[in-house]
Amino acid sequence: MRKLPVLLFAAVLCLSACFGGDEEPDDIIVEEEKSELFSADDDSDGEAREESEPAPTEQEDAVGPSSPTPVRSLQAAGAMTQGSYTAVSTTAMGITGDISFDSDLINFGKGQTMTTRLTEMVPATEAYNVSGDSWASLLFTPEVAEIEIREVVGMTTSEEAQPLCSEPPQWVGVGSDRGLKDSSVSVSIALLTGDTPPGPEAPEDNVCATYSFSK
């Protein structure tokens, strides 16, 4: 009978060795499986984030100047001289023919067309060059009138057309007595050369031609 407790104790130790030692490896296997699951989830989240960020398009990456704007859409034109006028001076009848103002275009009856840009309006009493002579005296315009100063930005001529100046004009001064009298309307233009805009600081020899018209 004394051997029975010894045998029972030995049996307990055997059972503990056989079954109790397996618990720790099972925990390790479960932890490894969990870590693999977390790793797989992290990878899938990374791929989702990468797919959610769209790649820049070629249009977004393009950098450079915008398309050039057509010349005419950049121009401003005077309002007081719009319309057509008949050549009255000898030079106008011989070289330009009748004249018409169409927005920023100045069209001459004998085949010349100038594209212009209105730069400013000045009093007829203002000087057009360093000599101090006024626009009123140059264009035979009332001193109370205003003068359109236009820059020439383009010019075309037909094969039969005569040159408007001895050299290409760069500026046009336009004077009119519109609204200053009840009779016919007179319009005179002066074509000027040189890089300096007409005014008190412009060269003395900047005028190359003048033409007069009437309506």
C-alpha positions as CSV (number, residue, x, y, z in Angstrom):
1,M,0.0,0.0,0.0
2,R,2.9,2.3,0.6
3,K,3.8,2.1,-3.1
4,L,0.4,3.5,-4.3
5,P,1.1,7.2,-3.5
6,V,4.5,6.9,-5.2
7,L,2.8,5.5,-8.3
8,L,0.1,8.2,-8.3
9,F,2.8,11.0,-8.0
10,A,4.7,9.4,-10.9
11,A,1.6,9.3,-13.0
12,V,0.8,13.0,-12.3
13,L,4.3,14.0,-13.3
14,C,4.0,11.9,-16.5
15,L,0.7,13.6,-17.4
16,S,2.1,17.0,-16.7
17,A,5.1,16.3,-18.9
18,C,3.0,15.0,-21.7
19,F,0.2,17.6,-21.7
20,G,1.4,20.6,-19.9
21,G,4.5,21.2,-22.2
22,D,2.4,21.6,-25.3
23,E,0.7,24.8,-24.1
24,E,3.6,27.2,-24.6
25,P,4.3,26.2,-28.3
26,D,0.6,26.5,-29.1
27,D,0.7,30.1,-27.8
28,I,3.8,30.8,-30.0
29,I,2.1,29.4,-33.1
30,V,-1.0,31.6,-32.5
31,E,1.1,34.7,-32.0
32,E,3.0,34.0,-35.2
33,E,-0.3,33.6,-37.1
34,K,-1.5,36.9,-35.7
35,S,1.7,38.7,-36.7
36,E,1.3,37.3,-40.3
37,L,-2.2,38.6,-40.4
38,F,-1.2,42.0,-39.2
39,S,1.6,42.1,-41.8
40,A,-0.8,41.2,-44.6
41,D,-3.3,43.9,-43.5
42,D,-0.5,46.5,-43.4
43,D,0.6,45.6,-47.0
44,S,-3.0,45.8,-48.3
45,D,-3.5,49.2,-46.6
46,G,-0.3,50.5,-48.3
47,E,-1.5,49.3,-51.7
48,A,-4.9,51.0,-51.2
49,R,-3.2,54.3,-50.2
50,E,-1.0,54.2,-53.3
51,E,-4.0,53.4,-55.5
52,S,-6.0,56.3,-54.0
53,E,-3.4,58.9,-55.0
54,P,-3.9,59.6,-58.7
55,A,-0.8,60.1,-60.8
56,P,-0.4,63.7,-62.2
57,T,-1.6,64.1,-65.7
58,E,0.4,65.5,-68.5
59,Q,-1.8,68.6,-68.5
60,E,-1.0,69.3,-64.9
61,D,2.7,68.8,-65.4
62,A,2.8,71.1,-68.4
63,V,4.5,74.4,-67.7
64,G,5.0,77.2,-70.3
65,P,3.5,80.3,-71.9
66,S,-0.1,80.4,-72.8
67,S,-1.2,80.4,-76.4
68,P,-0.6,83.8,-78.1
69,T,-3.6,86.0,-78.3
70,P,-4.6,87.3,-81.7
71,V,-3.5,90.9,-82.3
72,R,-7.0,92.4,-82.8
73,S,-8.3,91.2,-79.5
74,L,-5.6,93.1,-77.7
75,Q,-6.4,96.5,-79.4
76,A,-8.4,99.4,-78.1
77,A,-9.8,101.9,-80.6
78,G,-11.1,105.5,-80.4
79,A,-14.8,106.1,-80.6
80,M,-15.0,109.6,-82.1
81,T,-13.8,108.7,-85.6
82,Q,-15.5,105.4,-86.3
83,G,-17.0,105.3,-89.8
84,S,-16.1,106.3,-93.3
85,Y,-14.8,109.7,-94.6
86,T,-14.1,111.1,-98.1
87,A,-10.6,112.2,-99.1
88,V,-10.4,116.0,-99.4
89,S,-6.7,117.0,-99.3
90,T,-4.6,116.6,-102.5
91,T,-2.3,114.0,-100.8
92,A,-5.3,112.0,-99.5
93,M,-7.0,111.9,-102.9
94,G,-3.7,110.9,-104.6
95,I,-2.2,108.4,-102.1
96,T,-4.8,107.0,-99.7
97,G,-8.2,107.5,-101.2
98,D,-11.2,107.5,-98.8
99,I,-10.7,106.4,-95.3
100,S,-12.7,104.2,-92.9
101,F,-12.2,103.5,-89.2
102,D,-13.3,100.1,-88.1
103,S,-12.5,99.4,-84.5
104,D,-8.7,99.2,-84.4
105,L,-8.3,99.1,-88.2
106,I,-7.7,102.1,-90.5
107,N,-8.6,101.2,-94.0
108,F,-7.6,103.3,-97.0
109,G,-9.5,103.2,-100.3
110,K,-6.3,102.7,-102.4
111,G,-5.4,99.4,-100.7
112,Q,-3.5,100.1,-97.5
113,T,-4.7,98.8,-94.1
114,M,-3.2,99.6,-90.7
115,T,-3.9,97.8,-87.4
116,T,-3.5,100.2,-84.6
117,R,-3.7,100.4,-80.8
118,L,-5.1,103.5,-79.1
119,T,-2.5,104.5,-76.5
120,E,-3.9,107.8,-75.2
121,M,-6.0,110.8,-75.8
122,V,-4.3,114.2,-75.5
123,P,-5.5,117.9,-75.9
124,A,-5.1,119.4,-79.4
125,T,-3.0,122.1,-77.7
126,E,-0.3,119.6,-76.7
127,A,3.0,119.5,-78.6
128,Y,3.7,116.4,-80.9
129,N,7.5,116.9,-80.8
130,V,10.3,118.9,-79.3
131,S,9.6,121.9,-81.6
132,G,6.6,122.7,-79.4
133,D,4.2,122.8,-82.4
134,S,0.7,121.6,-81.4
135,W,-1.6,119.0,-82.8
136,A,-4.1,121.7,-83.5
137,S,-1.7,123.5,-85.9
138,L,-0.6,120.2,-87.6
139,L,-4.1,118.8,-88.2
140,F,-6.1,122.0,-88.5
141,T,-8.2,120.9,-85.6
142,P,-10.0,123.1,-83.1
143,E,-7.9,123.6,-79.9
144,V,-10.7,122.3,-77.8
145,A,-10.6,119.0,-79.6
146,E,-8.9,115.8,-78.4
147,I,-6.3,113.8,-80.4
148,E,-6.2,110.0,-80.6
149,I,-2.6,108.7,-80.4
150,R,-2.5,105.3,-81.9
151,E,0.5,102.9,-82.2
152,V,0.8,101.0,-85.5
153,V,1.0,97.3,-84.8
154,G,0.5,95.9,-88.2
155,M,0.1,97.0,-91.9
156,T,-0.8,95.4,-95.2
157,T,-0.8,96.9,-98.7
158,S,-2.1,95.8,-102.0
159,E,0.3,95.5,-105.0
160,E,-1.1,98.7,-106.5
161,A,-1.0,100.7,-103.3
162,Q,1.5,103.5,-102.8
163,P,3.5,103.9,-99.6
164,L,1.8,106.1,-97.1
165,C,5.2,107.4,-95.9
166,S,8.9,107.4,-97.0
167,E,9.3,104.8,-94.2
168,P,6.9,102.6,-92.3
169,P,4.9,104.8,-89.8
170,Q,4.9,103.7,-86.2
171,W,2.4,106.2,-84.9
172,V,-0.9,107.8,-86.0
173,G,-2.4,111.0,-84.6
174,V,-6.1,111.4,-85.4
175,G,-7.9,114.7,-85.0
176,S,-11.6,115.5,-85.6
177,D,-14.1,118.3,-85.0
178,R,-16.9,115.9,-84.5
179,G,-19.4,117.4,-82.0
180,L,-17.8,120.8,-82.2
181,K,-19.9,122.2,-85.0
182,D,-23.2,121.5,-86.8
183,S,-21.8,121.2,-90.3
184,S,-19.8,118.4,-91.9
185,V,-17.3,116.5,-89.8
186,S,-13.6,116.7,-90.7
187,V,-11.0,114.2,-89.8
188,S,-7.2,114.6,-90.3
189,I,-4.5,112.1,-89.5
190,A,-0.7,112.5,-89.2
191,L,1.6,109.6,-89.7
192,L,4.8,109.6,-87.5
193,T,8.0,107.6,-87.3
194,G,10.4,106.8,-84.6
195,D,10.3,104.7,-81.5
196,T,9.4,107.6,-79.2
197,P,5.7,108.2,-78.9
198,P,4.5,111.6,-80.2
199,G,4.8,114.3,-77.6
200,P,7.1,117.0,-76.3
201,E,10.0,114.7,-76.1
202,A,9.7,113.2,-79.6
203,P,12.2,114.1,-82.4
204,E,11.5,117.2,-84.4
205,D,11.4,115.3,-87.7
206,N,8.9,112.6,-86.6
207,V,6.1,113.6,-89.0
208,C,6.2,111.9,-92.4
209,A,2.7,112.7,-93.9
210,T,-0.7,114.3,-93.1
211,Y,-4.0,113.5,-94.8
212,S,-7.4,115.2,-94.5
213,F,-10.9,113.8,-94.9
214,S,-14.5,114.9,-94.5
215,K,-18.0,113.5,-94.0
